[in-house]
């Protein structure tokens, strides 16, 4: 094993990363956020199967079709090969795991750049094993995808400043522009990396900014093609969420200290070690530490907060910590090296948040997948929250509606003790809603079926609507 690591150190780190990521993609049917289901995989599914709910963001043009359009590729491939919608989701998750390797690759390269091959293995190994990184790897979320471009952008910026070639400036510029396209909230971090990349070199400014404009212009063109207006998803997202305040009003606001508390809850005692090694690693890459800090500070000022929003910061912090650990390695005895590794990794591995994330939406997936095997014509959803979402992308051709129209369907999803189930429905399976962070276990959720539904009706009931902020309704794009 040691000879293998010494001969193929980078391949070993990447293989170790896949060893932690692929089992989650293949066997753990979890989703860490409702957006993953409704706005990304759900819309990719709708492109391929021409069915499924349309969230309000895609009725007003607040979201770009870039991510769903890319995800539609593997979903279509799975369907073309005779696979089920479930197979398409698994294929998406597997491909995302491979995309997540960019963080491990960059961590290894930074470690090798400053501390040789051993440093590369230490930094790359930490990124491969760190739970936050492999937990997020299979998930189709803009925070994850933007991290997979932002971290390589920072690495190429490092190469460019250390006497790299023009291609490093071009690569960094393109990836910074793509990071902004994927998540415009990263603008301060992108600016910090961009300033470091170009500094006082006018040629680098021209090449870097020019290359950053390429994905931005392409995304604007995609909005023009799909929404009838260039850059609609950019300005409307900012206006409705930052100016009108839809995100905080409809989805809640929490104190500025939220992210610091969540990081401590996520890392436990390892927080102290991470902070220590990040400070040491930032001596070599101060701009990376500053970029991560800007993400934390900016998102702390935004009223609506979700832990996943700062994933790009974590994706920058862990390679820095690996770099700091590599710098300290030669000063540690063999036993202290083992203790340092255990101290760093034991906190997040033993954190309750790790298990909670692994279980998010798994019981919802179990129930909806069982119902999907019966191929219902229409399903009425009478219960949905952040920990039990309608898993619509595993259905092919099924129509979804809200509870008031349950009589026009042939299946109902609702709490076990609910009353008012229309006659003719028979209760089948039940599951317990997954426990969320700092919440108790939710109610038992069941599904009811009947032999006939709206297939015999002239038209289906109204489509399912989860939430639609009143302030956004004026921006609905009229259908031709």
C-alpha positions as MATLAB code, in Angstrom:
seq = 'XXXXXXXXXXXXXXXXXXXXXXXXXXXXXXXXXXXXXXXXXXXXXXXXXXXXXXXXXXXXXXXXXXXXXXXXXXXXXXXXXXXXXXXXXXXXXXXXXXXXXXXXXXXXXXXXXXXXXXXXXXXXXXXXXXXXXXXXXXXXXXXXXXXXXXXXXXXXXXXXXXXXXXXXXXXXXXXXXXXXXXXXXXXXXXXXXXXXXXXXXXXXXXXXXXXXXXXXXXXXXXXXXXXXXXXXXXXXXXXXXXXXXXXXXXXXXXXXXXXXXXXXXXXXXXXXXXXXXXXXXXXXXXXXXXXXXXXXXXXXXXXXXXXXXXXXXXXXXXXXXXXXXXXXXXXXXXXXXXXXXXXXXXXXXXXXXXXXXXXXXXXXXXXXXXXXXXXXXXXXXXXXXXXXXXXXXXXXXXXXXXXXXXXXXXXXXXXXXXXXXXXXXXXXXXXXXXXXXXXXXXXXXXXXXXXXXXXXXXXXXXXXXXXXXXXXXXXXXXXX';
ca = [
       0.000    0.000    0.000;
       2.782    2.430    0.906;
       4.528    1.828   -2.408;
       1.238    2.389   -4.225;
       0.719    5.701   -2.437;
       4.275    6.795   -3.183;
       3.950    5.835   -6.853;
       0.482    7.256   -7.506;
      -0.183    9.772   -4.723;
      -2.792   11.861   -6.550;
      -4.642    8.801   -7.844;
      -4.693    7.422   -4.310;
      -6.270   10.613   -2.924;
      -8.885   10.684   -5.684;
      -9.696    6.997   -5.178;
     -10.011    7.580   -1.438;
     -12.398   10.439   -2.167;
     -14.563    8.262   -4.401;
     -14.564    5.568   -1.727;
     -16.330    7.984    0.616;
     -18.571    9.623   -1.991;
     -19.900    6.882   -4.260;
     -21.610    4.808   -1.527;
     -23.644    7.887   -0.588;
     -24.604    8.387   -4.231;
     -25.460    4.746   -4.893;
     -27.115    3.584   -1.694;
     -28.284    6.588    0.347;
     -31.413    8.073   -1.199;
     -31.071   11.376    0.624;
     -31.572   14.982   -0.422;
     -30.091   17.716    1.741;
     -32.331   20.572    0.569;
     -35.766   21.003   -1.042;
     -34.189   23.023   -3.885;
     -32.308   19.930   -5.014;
     -35.600   18.126   -5.591;
     -37.865   20.872   -6.854;
     -35.568   23.254   -8.720;
     -32.724   21.204  -10.121;
     -33.288   17.452  -10.437;
     -37.045   18.046  -10.642;
     -36.708   20.460  -13.553;
     -34.183   18.220  -15.312;
     -36.735   15.421  -14.939;
     -39.423   17.700  -16.389;
     -37.274   18.416  -19.449;
     -36.960   14.684  -20.137;
     -40.315   13.273  -18.978;
     -42.466   16.376  -19.629;
     -44.206   16.066  -16.264;
     -43.755   17.310  -12.734;
     -44.443   20.407  -10.626;
     -43.209   23.841  -11.706;
     -41.903   25.840   -8.703;
     -42.584   29.563   -8.597;
     -38.974   30.388   -9.466;
     -39.464   28.736  -12.862;
     -42.766   30.490  -13.410;
     -41.247   33.952  -13.034;
     -37.822   33.259  -14.566;
     -35.806   33.673  -11.375;
     -33.699   30.557  -11.992;
     -31.435   29.869  -14.938;
     -31.994   26.710  -16.937;
     -28.237   26.063  -16.912;
     -28.099   23.542  -14.054;
     -31.335   21.672  -14.937;
     -30.259   21.634  -18.579;
     -26.930   20.013  -17.736;
     -28.544   17.520  -15.346;
     -31.085   16.582  -18.003;
     -28.278   14.895  -19.952;
     -27.721   11.934  -17.589;
     -31.466   11.752  -16.844;
     -32.145   11.422  -20.578;
     -29.327    8.892  -20.984;
     -30.743    6.681  -18.237;
     -34.176    6.829  -19.863;
     -32.746    6.082  -23.320;
     -31.013    2.995  -21.929;
     -34.299    1.732  -20.496;
     -33.688    2.851  -16.930;
     -36.246    4.218  -14.506;
     -36.339    7.816  -13.239;
     -34.572    6.492  -10.129;
     -31.689    5.317  -12.332;
     -31.445    8.808  -13.794;
     -31.160   10.341  -10.325;
     -28.452    7.859   -9.330;
     -26.501    8.595  -12.521;
     -26.705   12.329  -11.785;
     -25.401   11.749   -8.265;
     -22.506    9.594   -9.463;
     -21.416   12.186  -12.018;
     -21.609   14.911   -9.377;
     -19.294   12.844   -7.170;
     -16.697   12.920   -9.931;
     -17.161   16.675  -10.295;
     -16.519   17.080   -6.571;
     -13.020   15.671   -7.039;
     -11.859   19.115   -8.183;
     -11.628   20.126   -4.511;
      -9.498   17.084   -3.647;
      -7.322   17.662   -6.714;
      -6.697   21.291   -5.767;
      -5.968   20.411   -2.141;
      -3.407   17.844   -3.288;
      -1.779   20.249   -5.742;
      -1.541   23.027   -3.157;
      -0.073   20.626   -0.610;
       2.507   19.358   -3.101;
       3.286   22.903   -4.251;
       4.351   23.992   -0.758;
       5.292   20.781    1.062;
       6.128   18.170   -1.551;
       4.380   14.888   -2.281;
       3.797   14.137    1.393;
       2.118   17.517    1.800;
      -0.048   16.759   -1.214;
      -1.161   13.463    0.297;
      -1.945   15.117    3.634;
      -3.969   17.980    2.167;
      -5.592   15.789   -0.480;
      -6.353   13.059    2.035;
      -8.031   15.501    4.411;
     -10.209   16.833    1.580;
     -11.029   13.278    0.517;
     -12.171   12.232    3.993;
     -13.752   15.437    5.323;
     -17.476   14.692    5.878;
     -18.830   18.056    4.708;
     -17.228   17.529    1.314;
     -18.325   13.944    0.698;
     -21.780   14.536    2.162;
     -22.440   17.319   -0.351;
     -20.733   15.596   -3.287;
     -23.767   13.737   -4.760;
     -26.152   16.676   -4.463;
     -27.303   18.904   -7.307;
     -27.129   22.297   -5.644;
     -25.682   25.564   -6.888;
     -23.613   25.924   -3.703;
     -21.823   22.653   -4.446;
     -21.378   23.234   -8.166;
     -20.034   26.742   -7.633;
     -17.523   25.391   -5.100;
     -16.273   22.920   -7.712;
     -15.368   25.869   -9.957;
     -14.335   28.441   -7.327;
     -11.650   26.270   -5.694;
      -9.924   25.405   -9.022;
     -10.123   29.093   -9.948;
      -8.165   29.906   -6.791;
      -5.626   27.189   -7.601;
      -5.070   28.443  -11.153;
      -4.748   31.970   -9.762;
      -1.953   30.664   -7.532;
      -0.186   29.162  -10.543;
      -0.613   32.352  -12.546;
       0.932   34.489   -9.801;
       3.842   32.074   -9.408;
       4.958   32.593  -12.973;
       2.412   30.446  -14.746;
       1.459   30.752  -18.374;
      -1.360   32.616  -20.072;
      -3.530   29.520  -19.966;
      -3.584   29.675  -16.162;
      -4.921   33.238  -16.273;
      -7.519   32.219  -18.855;
      -8.566   29.142  -16.868;
      -8.865   31.113  -13.630;
     -10.841   33.877  -15.332;
     -13.257   31.456  -16.972;
     -13.837   29.536  -13.739;
     -14.406   32.741  -11.773;
     -17.008   33.829  -14.306;
     -18.651   30.410  -14.168;
     -18.682   30.545  -10.360;
     -20.594   33.824  -10.550;
     -23.044   32.347  -13.047;
     -23.684   29.393  -10.750;
     -24.020   31.484   -7.581;
     -23.914   35.260   -7.839;
     -23.736   35.591   -4.041;
     -20.070   34.582   -4.350;
     -19.228   37.939   -5.965;
     -17.062   39.227   -3.046;
     -15.002   36.017   -2.938;
     -14.713   36.031   -6.730;
     -13.497   39.634   -6.613;
     -10.835   38.773   -4.018;
      -9.505   35.869   -6.080;
      -9.703   37.970   -9.256;
      -7.711   40.824   -7.717;
      -5.074   38.362   -6.536;
      -4.981   36.803  -10.007;
      -4.442   40.044  -11.909;
      -3.018   42.469   -9.322;
      -0.985   45.124  -11.205;
      -0.664   43.282  -14.488;
      -2.898   45.003  -17.055;
      -2.543   42.093  -19.468;
      -3.842   39.696  -16.817;
      -6.785   42.029  -16.175;
      -7.685   42.070  -19.855;
      -7.340   38.308  -20.266;
      -8.900   37.341  -16.945;
     -11.897   39.672  -17.081;
     -12.409   38.957  -20.762;
     -12.463   35.218  -20.122;
     -14.776   35.650  -17.113;
     -17.265   37.387  -19.394;
     -17.574   34.306  -21.627;
     -19.710   32.132  -19.276;
     -21.547   35.251  -18.114;
     -22.564   36.190  -21.661;
     -23.511   32.593  -22.442;
     -25.713   32.462  -19.340;
     -27.309   35.759  -20.312;
     -27.994   34.345  -23.748;
     -29.540   31.241  -22.208;
     -31.895   33.450  -20.195;
     -32.782   35.314  -23.380;
     -33.527   32.048  -25.149;
     -35.549   30.492  -22.317;
     -37.084   33.481  -20.508;
     -37.247   35.987  -23.354;
     -34.961   38.461  -21.574;
     -31.157   38.425  -21.212;
     -29.841   38.049  -17.661;
     -33.370   37.811  -16.231;
     -32.431   35.180  -13.641;
     -29.591   37.397  -12.380;
     -31.372   40.690  -11.776;
     -34.694   39.146  -10.717;
     -33.012   36.901   -8.156;
     -31.235   39.881   -6.621;
     -34.269   42.155   -6.747;
     -36.839   39.775   -5.268;
     -34.582   38.350   -2.571;
     -32.321   41.264   -1.618;
     -34.573   44.258   -2.313;
     -38.122   42.942   -1.880;
     -37.005   40.499    0.831;
     -38.880   37.412   -0.335;
     -36.248   34.991    0.974;
     -36.382   36.327    4.531;
     -40.120   36.999    4.490;
     -41.275   33.684    3.029;
     -38.537   31.403    4.342;
     -37.512   33.060    7.604;
     -34.620   35.095    8.997;
     -32.109   34.015   11.638;
     -29.393   35.874   13.621;
     -25.991   36.697   12.144;
     -24.254   34.232   14.479;
     -26.096   31.280   12.887;
     -23.225   30.073   10.692;
     -20.644   30.156   13.479;
     -22.953   28.119   15.700;
     -23.655   25.656   12.895;
     -19.962   25.215   12.135;
     -19.322   24.417   15.788;
     -22.264   21.989   15.850;
     -20.922   20.391   12.668;
     -17.261   20.116   13.670;
     -17.557   19.965   17.490;
     -14.115   19.889   19.153;
     -12.391   19.702   15.771;
     -13.281   23.370   15.249;
     -10.256   24.413   17.310;
      -7.905   22.257   15.247;
      -9.350   23.465   11.964;
      -8.960   27.088   13.028;
      -5.360   26.496   14.087;
      -4.356   24.761   10.860;
      -6.295   27.199    8.652;
      -4.358   30.092   10.176;
      -1.123   28.281    9.418;
      -2.195   27.334    5.898;
      -3.301   30.894    5.197;
       0.306   32.029    5.563;
       0.935   30.481    2.160;
      -2.459   31.326    0.618;
      -3.806   34.405    2.414;
      -6.157   35.286   -0.452;
      -7.901   31.904   -0.123;
      -8.501   32.496    3.568;
      -9.773   35.992    2.821;
     -12.145   34.638    0.155;
     -13.547   32.062    2.594;
     -13.938   34.724    5.271;
     -15.789   36.998    2.844;
     -18.307   34.241    2.104;
     -18.952   33.701    5.809;
     -19.248   37.431    6.513;
     -21.484   38.193    3.539;
     -23.884   35.335    4.183;
     -24.040   36.206    7.880;
     -25.455   39.592    6.861;
     -28.155   38.034    4.657;
     -31.295   37.456    6.802;
     -32.295   34.083    5.320;
     -29.680   31.471    6.166;
     -29.199   27.805    5.398;
     -26.029   25.938    6.304;
     -25.481   24.802    2.725;
     -25.126   28.434    1.610;
     -21.582   28.587    3.019;
     -20.430   25.308    1.462;
     -18.069   27.171   -0.923;
     -16.365   28.656    2.155;
     -15.935   25.183    3.659;
     -14.558   23.970    0.324;
     -11.837   26.643    0.621;
     -11.244   26.165    4.350;
     -10.515   22.415    4.291;
      -7.667   22.597    1.723;
      -6.212   25.460    3.784;
      -6.427   23.309    6.913;
      -4.757   20.473    5.018;
      -1.984   22.841    3.997;
      -1.533   23.916    7.610;
      -1.485   20.298    8.784;
       1.146   19.476    6.169;
       3.266   22.407    7.373;
       3.101   21.069   10.933;
       3.636   17.420    9.997;
       7.437   17.335   10.179;
       7.335   18.800   13.680;
       5.096   16.006   14.995;
       6.088   12.559   16.191;
       4.379    9.508   14.704;
       1.955    9.209   17.605;
       1.084   12.909   17.512;
       0.427   12.705   13.789;
      -2.149   10.003   14.419;
      -3.685   11.992   17.257;
      -3.835   15.136   15.108;
      -5.621   13.256   12.326;
      -8.074   11.647   14.731;
      -8.706   14.954   16.484;
      -9.511   16.696   13.198;
     -11.736   14.004   11.702;
     -13.485   12.643   14.795;
     -15.497   15.821   15.416;
     -17.371   15.980   12.100;
     -17.637   12.188   11.842;
     -19.280   11.980   15.277;
     -21.386   15.111   14.896;
     -25.154   14.454   14.953;
     -25.438   16.703   11.890;
     -23.554   14.150    9.800;
     -26.106   11.424   10.494;
     -28.983   13.872   10.071;
     -27.689   14.862    6.631;
     -27.317   11.224    5.608;
     -30.955   10.620    6.559;
     -32.496   13.790    5.105;
     -35.557   12.932    2.976;
     -34.762    9.191    3.045;
     -38.143    8.202    4.462;
     -39.847   10.521    1.980;
     -37.926    8.803   -0.803;
     -38.929    5.400    0.559;
     -42.628    6.262    0.601;
     -42.762    8.047   -2.753;
     -40.648    5.375   -4.433;
     -43.023    2.653   -3.224;
     -45.948    4.646   -4.583;
     -44.137    5.258   -7.878;
     -43.961    1.499   -8.483;
     -47.778    1.533   -8.765;
     -47.678    4.172  -11.545;
     -50.518    6.381  -10.280;
     -52.148    8.824  -12.669;
     -52.372   11.635  -10.123;
     -51.148   12.173   -6.567;
     -52.508   14.675   -4.041;
     -49.914   15.916   -1.550;
     -51.312   16.893    1.861;
     -48.026   17.117    3.759;
     -44.698   18.684    2.817;
     -41.982   20.455    4.771;
     -38.238   20.889    4.632;
     -37.668   17.356    5.943;
     -40.365   15.566    3.947;
     -40.631   16.830    0.381;
     -42.594   15.352   -2.533;
     -39.991   13.269   -4.388;
     -41.596   13.917   -7.767;
     -38.571   13.130  -10.012;
     -38.978    9.371   -9.465;
     -42.375    9.340  -11.215;
     -42.891    9.090  -14.963;
     -45.985   10.852  -16.276;
     -47.703   11.270  -12.896;
     -49.632   14.480  -12.247;
     -49.286   16.122   -8.809;
     -51.863   18.347   -7.153;
     -52.718   19.800   -3.744;
     -54.907   18.234   -1.046;
     -58.205   20.032   -1.899;
     -58.323   18.094   -5.178;
     -57.636   14.660   -3.658;
     -60.963   13.258   -4.872;
     -59.762   13.689   -8.464;
     -56.639   11.592   -7.906;
     -55.863    7.931   -7.371;
     -53.276    8.418   -4.594;
     -52.876   10.678   -1.559;
     -49.842   11.491    0.602;
     -50.913   12.726    4.044;
     -50.287   12.380    7.808;
     -51.547    9.113    9.261;
     -54.032   10.694   11.653;
     -55.528   13.149    9.185;
     -59.259   13.129    8.635;
     -61.294   13.766    5.530;
     -59.752   11.184    3.195;
     -62.258   10.803    0.315;
     -64.157    7.486    0.127;
     -62.673    4.694   -1.920;
     -59.060    5.226   -0.826;
     -57.217    2.454    1.020;
     -54.243    3.222    3.250;
     -51.035    1.439    2.313;
     -47.574    2.103    3.824;
     -46.509    4.671    6.414;
     -43.123    6.121    7.363;
     -41.856    8.508   10.032;
     -40.660   11.884    8.856;
     -36.894   12.224    9.278;
     -35.645   14.167   12.253;
     -34.192   17.549   11.312;
     -31.467   19.557   13.070;
     -32.702   20.644   16.510;
     -36.198   19.260   15.813;
     -38.113   16.273   17.078;
     -39.330   13.449   14.916;
     -42.287   14.466   12.798;
     -45.602   12.706   12.250;
     -46.206    9.396   10.519;
     -46.809   10.018    6.809;
     -48.800    7.499    4.758;
     -50.145    7.036    1.274;
     -53.642    6.001    0.222;
     -54.616    4.596   -3.182;
     -57.775    3.747   -5.073;
     -58.163    1.730   -8.291;
     -59.423    4.603  -10.464;
     -58.602    8.281  -10.602;
     -58.538   11.235  -12.948;
     -57.542    8.979  -15.840;
     -61.285    8.755  -16.395;
     -61.774   12.529  -15.992;
     -61.837   15.044  -18.840;
     -58.916   17.025  -17.466;
     -56.480   16.730  -14.529;
     -56.804   18.794  -11.339;
     -54.724   21.985  -10.934;
     -50.960   21.407  -10.695;
     -49.221   21.094   -7.353;
     -48.064   24.359   -5.793;
     -45.838   24.318   -2.720;
     -45.390   28.052   -2.127;
     -45.721   31.178   -4.261;
     -44.771   34.512   -2.636;
     -47.347   37.161   -3.416;
     -44.712   39.740   -4.399;
     -43.411   37.436   -7.143;
     -46.737   36.854   -8.896;
     -46.510   40.043  -10.938;
     -43.419   38.599  -12.670;
     -45.098   35.435  -13.955;
     -44.080   34.851  -17.556;
     -47.166   34.474  -19.711;
     -47.347   31.289  -21.755;
     -47.804   31.525  -25.490;
];
